[in-house]
Amino acid sequence: FDKSYKVSYINNGLKNGTSNISYKVTDINDNPIRDAKIILAISRPETNDFNKQLDKFTQKDGVYTFSNVKLNKVGKWNLIAKINVGDDYEFLNIKADTRDKKYKKF
């Protein structure tokens, strides 16, 4: 996957309540990929009570957006995206926080 494509988490932070979560998918020459499939798993580090799996998104110019995602608790969230382009796939794991715009890949 990494030899052909690039994936970026492009959010400017998460919000408590409702957030949009976006990823940019391009080829190695930065041309947008418009036919990727993404499944997004969302969880909290300390409990399974808020787990979600999303597969409905919009796509424009290689930017895939999951809209109106409900995050019902302040704090840290795990975002695990499986990105498929044809038969190739990659997992992108992000640890984000509703109190801070910074995030970490894990």
Beta strands, then each sheet from edge to edge (+ up, - down):
strand 1: 5-9
strand 2: 17-27
strand 3: 37-43
strand 4: 52-54
strand 5: 58-60
strand 6: 63-71
strand 7: 76-85
strand 8: 88-97
strand 9: 100-105
sheet 1: 1+ 2- 6+ 5-
sheet 2: 4+ 3- 7+ 8- 9+
end
